[in-house]
Amino acid sequence: MATPLDIALPATGPALVAHAAGDLRIDEVPLPSPAADEAVIEVRYGGICGSDLHYWLHGAAGESILKTPLVLGHEISGTVVLAAANGSGPEAGTAVTVHPATPGPGAGRYPEDRPNLSPGCTYLGSAARYPHTNGAFSRYVTLPVRMLRPLPDSIYLRTAALIEPASVAWHAVSRAGDVRGKTALVIGSGPIGALAVAVLKRAGAARITAVDLHPKPLEIATDVGADDVINAADAEAIAAVEADVVIESSGNHHGLASAIRGAVRGGTVVMVGLLPTGMQPVPIALAITRELQLLGSFRFNDEIDDVIAALADGSLHIEPVITHEFPLAEALRAFEVAKDSTSSGKVLLSFRDAGHVQ
């Protein structure tokens, strides 16, 4: 079929598919014909998320277990090559990023202004429900226009691949309320932690301390705005910070314990790092006697629009979080690099030269 951009869209295209633990393949998958309110996107970049790594390494991300092959990917940027037939959404040729969530239709109670908490919510590249929700690590992807966010010319597509995880970080910081003039501590300086540092910096935090076990993440955190860094093994130094706001993004109980100990009495701890299911050994008594606020943070809602606006006006600095880029053909190597947090931040896949599987 022809498009206003004179691009002939194929019936199938290459996509990155997790079949089982340790089984990652580039498969030729069908390109679904778009409904009236759907557009076709030519994907340019995709960021490898922790959940993508878990599906590859373990065949599951938490309790989301692979039952059938799953196209991975939810952190993407690209260009509309076929606009929605009903005239809604961006025109062909528009650069876009994607909000990967589809809120659940009214099943179960949740605050109306927090659709990220809807029980039936689905997410691109997720095995949380069956049938699974395929992701967007594909040369071309068909998506509803409500997921698309047009990008101003000032935002490069490469940077735009960070907008989804930056929105997760923005949501986490917003859960703490107004951080202007406050001291902040970020536990775990991987991509989400580093992006939280950048968001805290833009939001006016007075002093930001980043914590990690490895030098590379701490270097990235410094590049995006951290004033101080601490090795995660130095429990005494972490406790001495006495931060007004702590963002816990390590996703393990040791990090949460450090977050509790590093918070000032009466402070706030936002838990954005997803811990394993089940009981977790943390010093909860300390949180009680210090009257800490422990707040969960899960995905995001409309914060994606705030991130785009902040990138467009130059007030949010996140480019240093990207450390590597690989073509789709080298996806396995890209995943190997991404799993090594000692030497990488956000690793991108490039779909520019992704051809058909031979």
ChimeraX attribute file (.defattr): number of C-alpha atoms within 10 A of each C-alpha:
attribute: neighborCount
match mode: 1-to-1
recipient: residues
	/A:1	9
	/A:2	11
	/A:3	13
	/A:4	12
	/A:5	11
	/A:6	10
	/A:7	11
	/A:8	11
	/A:9	16
	/A:10	12
	/A:11	13
	/A:12	17
	/A:13	20
	/A:14	24
	/A:15	29
	/A:16	24
	/A:17	25
	/A:18	26
	/A:19	18
	/A:20	20
	/A:21	15
	/A:22	14
	/A:23	15
	/A:24	21
	/A:25	19
	/A:26	21
	/A:27	18
	/A:28	18
	/A:29	19
	/A:30	14
	/A:31	18
	/A:32	13
	/A:33	12
	/A:34	17
	/A:35	13
	/A:36	14
	/A:37	16
	/A:38	23
	/A:39	29
	/A:40	25
	/A:41	28
	/A:42	24
	/A:43	26
	/A:44	26
	/A:45	30
	/A:46	28
	/A:47	28
	/A:48	25
	/A:49	21
	/A:50	16
	/A:51	18
	/A:52	22
	/A:53	21
	/A:54	18
	/A:55	28
	/A:56	24
	/A:57	19
	/A:58	15
	/A:59	22
	/A:60	22
	/A:61	20
	/A:62	16
	/A:63	10
	/A:64	17
	/A:65	19
	/A:66	24
	/A:67	15
	/A:68	13
	/A:69	17
	/A:70	24
	/A:71	28
	/A:72	29
	/A:73	26
	/A:74	28
	/A:75	27
	/A:76	31
	/A:77	31
	/A:78	29
	/A:79	22
	/A:80	26
	/A:81	25
	/A:82	26
	/A:83	24
	/A:84	23
	/A:85	13
	/A:86	11
	/A:87	12
	/A:88	15
	/A:89	21
	/A:90	20
	/A:91	17
	/A:92	18
	/A:93	16
	/A:94	19
	/A:95	26
	/A:96	26
	/A:97	27
	/A:98	26
	/A:99	25
	/A:100	23
	/A:101	18
	/A:102	17
	/A:103	17
	/A:104	15
	/A:105	11
	/A:106	13
	/A:107	10
	/A:108	10
	/A:109	9
	/A:110	13
	/A:111	9
	/A:112	10
	/A:113	9
	/A:114	12
	/A:115	20
	/A:116	23
	/A:117	19
	/A:118	19
	/A:119	15
	/A:120	16
	/A:121	17
	/A:122	19
	/A:123	21
	/A:124	23
	/A:125	24
	/A:126	27
	/A:127	28
	/A:128	19
	/A:129	15
	/A:130	12
	/A:131	12
	/A:132	21
	/A:133	17
	/A:134	19
	/A:135	24
	/A:136	28
	/A:137	30
	/A:138	31
	/A:139	26
	/A:140	29
	/A:141	23
	/A:142	20
	/A:143	21
	/A:144	18
	/A:145	20
	/A:146	17
	/A:147	16
	/A:148	21
	/A:149	19
	/A:150	19
	/A:151	21
	/A:152	14
	/A:153	10
	/A:154	10
	/A:155	17
	/A:156	14
	/A:157	22
	/A:158	21
	/A:159	17
	/A:160	27
	/A:161	27
	/A:162	27
	/A:163	29
	/A:164	25
	/A:165	24
	/A:166	28
	/A:167	26
	/A:168	23
	/A:169	31
	/A:170	26
	/A:171	24
	/A:172	29
	/A:173	23
	/A:174	17
	/A:175	18
	/A:176	20
	/A:177	10
	/A:178	14
	/A:179	19
	/A:180	15
	/A:181	12
	/A:182	15
	/A:183	21
	/A:184	30
	/A:185	31
	/A:186	31
	/A:187	32
	/A:188	29
	/A:189	30
	/A:190	26
	/A:191	28
	/A:192	30
	/A:193	31
	/A:194	34
	/A:195	30
	/A:196	34
	/A:197	34
	/A:198	26
	/A:199	28
	/A:200	33
	/A:201	23
	/A:202	18
	/A:203	18
	/A:204	15
	/A:205	19
	/A:206	14
	/A:207	18
	/A:208	26
	/A:209	23
	/A:210	31
	/A:211	32
	/A:212	24
	/A:213	17
	/A:214	17
	/A:215	17
	/A:216	17
	/A:217	26
	/A:218	26
	/A:219	17
	/A:220	27
	/A:221	34
	/A:222	21
	/A:223	18
	/A:224	24
	/A:225	23
	/A:226	25
	/A:227	16
	/A:228	14
	/A:229	22
	/A:230	20
	/A:231	17
	/A:232	19
	/A:233	13
	/A:234	13
	/A:235	14
	/A:236	12
	/A:237	14
	/A:238	25
	/A:239	16
	/A:240	12
	/A:241	18
	/A:242	20
	/A:243	28
	/A:244	22
	/A:245	30
	/A:246	31
	/A:247	33
	/A:248	32
	/A:249	28
	/A:250	24
	/A:251	16
	/A:252	17
	/A:253	19
	/A:254	16
	/A:255	23
	/A:256	28
	/A:257	20
	/A:258	23
	/A:259	31
	/A:260	29
	/A:261	23
	/A:262	27
	/A:263	28
	/A:264	21
	/A:265	19
	/A:266	16
	/A:267	20
	/A:268	25
	/A:269	30
	/A:270	23
	/A:271	24
	/A:272	25
	/A:273	23
	/A:274	16
	/A:275	17
	/A:276	13
	/A:277	8
	/A:278	5
	/A:279	8
	/A:280	14
	/A:281	10
	/A:282	16
	/A:283	15
	/A:284	15
	/A:285	10
	/A:286	14
	/A:287	22
	/A:288	13
	/A:289	10
	/A:290	16
	/A:291	14
	/A:292	20
	/A:293	18
	/A:294	18
	/A:295	14
	/A:296	14
	/A:297	22
	/A:298	15
	/A:299	19
	/A:300	22
	/A:301	18
	/A:302	14
	/A:303	20
	/A:304	22
	/A:305	15
	/A:306	14
	/A:307	24
	/A:308	23
	/A:309	16
	/A:310	15
	/A:311	21
	/A:312	16
	/A:313	10
	/A:314	12
	/A:315	15
	/A:316	21
	/A:317	18
	/A:318	24
	/A:319	16
	/A:320	18
	/A:321	26
	/A:322	19
	/A:323	14
	/A:324	16
	/A:325	18
	/A:326	18
	/A:327	16
	/A:328	26
	/A:329	19
	/A:330	13
	/A:331	20
	/A:332	17
	/A:333	12
	/A:334	19
	/A:335	21
	/A:336	12
	/A:337	18
	/A:338	23
	/A:339	18
	/A:340	10
	/A:341	17
	/A:342	16
	/A:343	14
	/A:344	19
	/A:345	26
	/A:346	25
	/A:347	23
	/A:348	28
	/A:349	25
	/A:350	23
	/A:351	23
	/A:352	14
	/A:353	11
	/A:354	18
	/A:355	14
	/A:356	15
	/A:357	13
	/A:358	6
